[in-house]
């Protein structure tokens, strides 16, 4: 993947996951900031992992990596938003990552 391709993927991930977070709570700028920061932490780490270990790009590695990302981002959201219910933040993380993963799969298969 080129730098431009990575930045496009990262940008689309942010748009999708922030939109899901906005649907979750339209009033919380702090939630949106926490989602942004969690993505700024996880996306580069796992993107670099996939670049350095291309064998991880297939099934079943990607779904396993996505589960790890859901858990890490949920933990980061819980730390950033201590007054929120942990279960709700885990569900939010799952929904955000499912949406961005599915969008990525659809775009990959559409543009090949």
C-alpha positions in Angstrom: 0.0 0.0 0.0 1.3 3.4 -0.9 1.3 6.4 1.6 -1.6 7.9 -0.4 -3.5 4.7 -0.2 -2.9 4.5 3.6 -4.0 8.1 4.1 -7.1 7.5 2.1 -8.0 4.4 4.1 -7.3 6.3 7.4 -9.4 9.2 6.3 -12.3 7.0 5.3 -12.0 5.1 8.6 -12.2 8.4 10.5 -15.2 9.7 8.5 -17.1 6.4 9.0 -16.3 5.9 12.7 -16.9 9.5 13.6 -20.3 9.3 11.9 -21.2 6.3 13.9 -20.1 8.0 17.1 -22.1 11.0 16.2 -25.2 8.9 15.7 -24.4 7.3 19.1 -24.3 10.7 20.8 -24.8 14.0 18.9 -24.1 16.2 21.9 -20.7 15.0 23.0 -17.7 16.6 21.5 -15.6 14.8 24.1 -16.8 11.4 22.7 -15.8 12.5 19.1 -12.4 13.6 20.3 -11.9 10.3 22.2 -12.9 8.4 19.0 -10.5 10.5 17.0 -7.6 9.9 19.4 -8.3 6.2 19.7 -8.1 5.9 15.9 -4.9 7.9 15.8 -3.5 5.4 18.1 -4.7 2.1 16.6 -4.8 2.8 12.9 -1.1 3.5 12.4 0.0 0.6 14.6 -2.1 -2.0 12.8 -1.5 -0.4 9.4 2.2 -0.7 10.0 1.8 -4.3 11.2 0.0 -5.2 8.0 2.7 -3.5 5.9 5.5 -5.3 7.7 3.8 -8.7 7.8 1.8 -9.0 4.5 0.9 -12.6 5.4 -1.5 -11.1 7.9 -3.7 -9.5 5.3 -5.9 -12.5 4.6 -8.5 -14.6 6.4 -8.5 -15.3 9.3 -5.9 -12.8 10.3 -7.9 -9.6 9.5 -11.0 -10.6 11.5 -8.7 -11.4 14.5 -6.9 -8.1 14.2 -10.3 -6.3 14.0 -11.4 -7.9 17.2 -8.2 -6.7 18.9 -8.8 -3.2 17.5 -12.4 -3.2 18.9 -11.1 -4.2 22.3 -8.2 -1.7 22.3 -10.4 1.2 21.1 -13.1 0.3 23.7 -10.4 0.3 26.4 -9.1 3.7 25.2 -12.7 5.1 25.1 -13.3 3.8 28.6 -10.2 5.5 29.9 -11.0 8.8 28.1 -14.6 8.8 29.2 -14.8 7.5 32.7 -18.4 8.6 33.3 -19.7 6.5 30.4 -21.0 2.9 30.7 -18.3 0.5 29.7 -20.7 -1.8 27.9 -22.0 1.0 25.8 -18.5 2.1 24.8 -17.7 -1.5 23.9 -20.8 -1.7 21.7 -19.9 1.6 20.1 -16.4 0.4 19.3 -17.8 -2.8 17.8 -20.3 -0.8 15.7 -17.7 1.8 14.5 -15.2 -0.9 13.5 -17.8 -3.1 11.9 -19.0 -0.2 9.8 -15.5 0.8 8.7 -14.5 -2.8 8.1 -17.5 -3.5 5.9 -17.0 -0.2 4.0 -13.4 -1.2 3.4 -14.5 -4.7 2.1 -17.1 -3.1 -0.2 -14.6 -0.5 -1.6 -11.9 -3.1 -2.1 -14.2 -5.4 -4.0 -15.7 -2.5 -6.0 -12.4 -1.0 -7.0 -10.2 -4.1 -6.7 
